[in-house]
Amino acid sequence: MSSHVYDTAYVAISQLLNRRYNNPLGDSLFPLLTRLTAPRARPLRVLDVGCGRGHTTLYWARQGATVVGFDPAKSMLAEAQQLVDNAQLSHQVQLYPQSLRNFTTTQSFDLILVHDVLCYSDRRKADLRRLLAMAAPGALLSLSDYFAESDAPAVTALLAAWGIQMPQGFAAQSHELAQLGANLLWVGETTRQYRAHWADMRARISRERQLFIERAGAAGLAAFEHKIATIEAAVASRQFGHYWALLAAQDTEAVNA
């Protein structure tokens, strides 16, 4: 992830917004993922890639899972650790200050969550293969990411503001996912939720602007609003969007083994 994006001002604004998740789908996918990974004879093993402020990690720990999370943004990782400690679930959670490229483990996982993280990678396919190699037999990998149909000015402005890499188009990424050796169970566009997510953020900031300035500073708030503006412009251009995909490491019948 890009540390200049997830700075202390960003964290302060996210706290004020009660923005628990750094992706527009939030926890809406969790009930489905819970059903697909249960029942089982032992605790679910979850890998939270780019765990951020820890709310996804906390959710799964509260379901009884053992969770490994990692994130290079230290300000967010510190909040994640505090969140887990306050819930008295630190015995189920391991958090590491690592990037996607540097994280290694000998563990295998039943559920791997990669939500709005691969956008920072300049070799998405290789990193996704590395993550799939950490999957236990029958494991699920939940992926949300972006697609771009061209390098239109609105798209390149968004990439610069957020420090992310140029993604492929929707069809190209769907084809690539299907070639990874895992079972591609679902891939679908979620741009509408993405657009609504950021429109809601902008509206909430507008209602309490002075409070946001007091907590994050005028410069920090301006930088955050600029990021939102680049998102809205890129989506409006119809050249940029968001998707969710679900992959299984083996045949889906193995999930309940």
N, C-alpha and C positions, 0 to 999 in steps of 0.2 A: 504494500500500500504506500501511498505517497504521504510522507509526514507533514508536508507543507499544507495539505488539505485538512488533515485531522489534527489540528492544533488545539490549544487550550480554549480559544474563542469558539471553535467549532463544537467542542465538548460542552461548553457553557450554554450555547444556544440549543444544542440537542437536549440538555437537561431541562431548560425552560420549556421547551416544546413537548417534554415528556416523550421524546422520540427514541423509543427503545431499540429500534432496529434500523440498520443502515441500508435497508432495501425496502422497496415499496410494498412488497408482499407481506412484510411483518411476520406475524405468527399464523397467518391464515392457512398456510400449508401444513401446520403441525398436526391438526387432527387427522388428516389423511395419512401423513407419514406415520403417525402413531398406530393407526389401524393396519397399515401395511407391514409394520415391524412387530406385531404382537399377534398371539401370545408367544412367549418364549420361556425356556426353563431357567435362564440366567439373566442378569441385568443387561440391558441394551448398552452397547459400546458406541459412543458417538464421537465423531471428530468435527469440531466447529472451526472451520477454516476462516480466518479473519474474524475472530470472535468479538472484536470491538469492545463495547461497553458491557458485554457479558449477559445480556438479557436472554439471548438464545441459549447460551450455556446454562443459565439458571433454570430456564423452562425445562430442559431435558433432565437436569439433575433432580428437579422436583418430581419428575415422572419415575424416578428411581434409576435412571441411567448413570453409568460412569462416563464422564465427559473429558476429553482432551481438547483444549482450545489454544489457538496461538494468534498473535497479532503483533506487528512491529510498532504500532502506535502506543507508546508507553503511557500517555495520559489516559487513554481509553482502557488499556489493560489494567492499570491501577484501580480504576473504577470497577472493572469486572471482578477483580479479586476481592474488593470490599463488598460487592454485592453478594458474592458467594459466601464470604465469611459471615456476613450479617444473617444469611439464611441458614447458617450452621451446616453447610453442605460442602465444605472444603475437602472433606474426606472422600468425596466422589469426583472431585474436579482437579485437573492439572492444567495450569495455564503457563504458556511460554512466550517470552518476548522475541518471536521469530517471524521472519517473512515467509511467504509461500515458497520461495526458492531455497531457503536455508533450512526449513523444517524437515527433520528426519525422525523416524520412529521405528521401533521393532514391533509395535502393536498392530493389530488389525481391528477394523471397525465394522459394525453392522449398519451404521448410518453415517454418511459423510455429507456435511452441509457446506456448500460452496456458493454462497449468496452474494452476488455483486462483488466478487473478489478477483476473478480471472481477468477483469477489465484492466488490471494493473500489470498484467504479465505481457511481455513481448514474445512469449512462446507458449501461448495458451494450450495448444495440443499436447506438448511435452509435459507441461505441468499437470494437465488433467490426467494424463496417463500415469504420472507419478502418484496422484491421489487415488486413482483406481487400483493401483498396486497395493495400497493400504487397506483395500476393502476385503472383508471376510467373504467366504463363499455365500452367495445369496444376498449380499449387502446392497443397500440402496444408496445412490448418490443423487442428491437434490442440488440442481444448478440453476442459478438465475444470473443473467448477464445481459449485455447490450448487443445490438446489431446496428450496422450503418450501411446504407445502400450506396453511399458516395462520400467523397471528401468535400462536401459542400461547405462553404464558409461557416455556416451555423454549427456544423458538426465539428470542424477543427477548433472553433472557439470553445466549445464544450470540452473537448479533449484537453486543451491547454488549461482551462480553469480547474478541472478536476484531476489533472495529472494522469489520465488514463490513456491506454493505447488505442489505436484505430482498430475497431472490430471489423469482422467480415459481415457480409449481408446475411439476412435471415436464412435464406435457402442454403447458402454455402456453409453456415454454421450447423444447420440441421444435418446436412450431408456428412460433415466432419464428425459429428457426434455419433452418427450411425456406423462410422468406420472404426470406432475405438475398440471394438471387441467385446463391449458390454451390450446388454439388451437395452435399446432405447425404447422406453415404455411410453413416453409422452414428450412432446415439445410443442409449445404454443406461445403466441404473442401475448404479452401482458402490458403493452404500452399504455392502454387506457388507465390501468391502476397506477402506473408510474406517473402519468400526467396529473392525475387527481391527487396523488400523494404530495407532490410539490406545490400544487395550487393551494392545498390546505395549509402547508407550511407558510407560504407567502401571506395568506390571509390572516393567520394567527399572529405573525410578526407585525403586520400592519395594525392590528388591534391594540398591541401593547409595545409599541416601538420603544418608548422611553425605558421600559424595564429591560429590554434586550440590550439597549445601549449601555445601561448601567452595569449589566453583568458581563457583557462581551466586549464593550468598547465600540465606539462609532466605526472605527476601521474594521474591526472583526465582523460587525454586522453588515457593513457594506460589502465585504468580501463574500459573505454567505449569500447575500441577496444577488450578487453578481453571478454566483454559481447557479442559483435558481433560474436567473434570467437566461443563462446559456442553455440550460435544460429545456426550458419552455420554447426557446427559439429553434433549437434543434428538432424537437418533437413536431413543432408546427411546420417545419420544412418537409416533413414526411420522409426524411432521409435517415432518421435515427429512431430507435425503439428499444424495447425491453422484452425479454422472453424468460420462460421457465421451462426446464427440462428435467425429466426423471429417468435415471438409468439404473439398471440392475446388474450386478457383477456376474450373476448366473441366471438360470431360469428362475422366474418369479416364485415358483413353488418352493424353492429352497429358502425363501425369506423366513418362513415359519418353522424351519427345522430346529 
